[in-house]
Amino acid sequence: PPLRGALPVAADTQLALSGAAAVGVLDSAASVAGARFGVSRLALRGKSVTGAAFGAIACAAFLLSIPLLVTTTSALPTQTLAAHAIVAAAAATALLETSTAHADNLVLPPFLFALLCLAR
């Protein structure tokens, strides 16, 4: 069972876990899916369209599932980030991931965090 009252606002949790979403979910999922299923490569860095799409979907799904895990003890409604903003931020981060060479683990977390902060 989830810890009641431990994480009262889902939007804050979504922001706090944006780094894990960028590196742990998006980058990893894009790498695995691109290596396994990627056929059409992008001209920039040789990364696949399939990997980028799968990474964006996995990242968005991870961030959208956070409010399901966060519960509060108050009667106030839980604040979350807008679903369309999360999907757009995940897609933009996946596009950035395709254009970076080796420093994507340093660039992706603050980029996704900034986009989600702008959506708040």
Buried (B, 14 or more C-beta within 10 A) or exposed (E): EEEEEEBBBBBBBBBEBBBBBBBBBBBEBBBBBBEEEBEEBBEEEEBBBBBBBBBBBBBBBBBBEBBEEBBBEEEEEBBBBEEEBBBBBBBBBBBBBBEBEEEBBEBBBEBBBEBBEEBE
